[in-house]
Amino acid sequence: MLTECIPLLNKEKWESITKEFETRANFPHCLGAVDGKHIRIINPLGSMYYNYKGYSSVVLMAVADANYRFVYVDIGSYGKDCDSSVFKRSSLWTSVINKKLEIPIETNVTGIKNHKLPYFFVGDEAFALHKHLLRPFGGSQLTEKKRIFNYRLSRARRYVECTFGILSNKWRIFHRPINLEPDFAVIIVKACVILHNFVRDRDGYQVEDTEVIIALDELQREQETRGGLAANNVRNVLCDYFTSNAGALKWQMLKI
């Protein structure tokens, strides 16, 4: 069941994911939405599992597609770790940095000439900016273009938040602390992730799955903003795209 429910991350799969994000979230070149979730556990010995929210947990770091499916998970990091650090240590990000992940090559975005953009994941402000990992612009005095970018990125990023919500709503074990050793708790989380994808494939989209989104624990925000000129250039090009005739949404101005 594992190989059937967790996809093989080859170039064809990444291309399929990006097409879905562009169609459903109106965000081009998006490889997936990344975020972390604290899985509450009964206090084990040691302080490594104790998180800033005041309870013990292990971290479920995940990338979700635009169908609310998990395409990658890293489960079991200590609760004290922030999501940016967990993601940096993951096998997925290591493959990106070492250029071993079969992601599509840089291409132009429709309507934007002379600006080939890389493919990237989207996350919230907890993550460090990189050309393959975009986060919102920080600050309160943002230009209209930057506020539109933040709104458009937020629409894409929420797919992983909703995926966590559906997981918790479907598998009620996440409504309370798991009273098992951390290693056994990790095995249970892995099983629930596989079952989540199995049910998504079997049943498709169910409105009732998203009616109540609960247990979305906010991870500690790590204020890393440095991403280099390449990463900032990607965001700036997308700012132009989202306010161009080719990329603008008629109703986006009502949301910022």
ABEGO torsion letter per residue (X at the ends): XAAAABBBBBAAAAAAAAAAAAAAAGBBGBAEBBBBBBBBBBBBBEAAABBAAGBBBBBBBBBBBAAGBBABBBBGBBAABBAAAAAAABAAAAAAAAGABBBBBBBBBBGBBGBBBBBBBBBBAABBBBAABBBBBBEABBBAAAAAAAAAAAAAAAAAAAAAAAAAAABAAAABBBBBBAAAAAAAAAAAAAAAAAAAAAAEBBAAAAABBBGBBBBBBBBBABAEAAAAAAAAAAAAAAABAAABBAAAAAAX
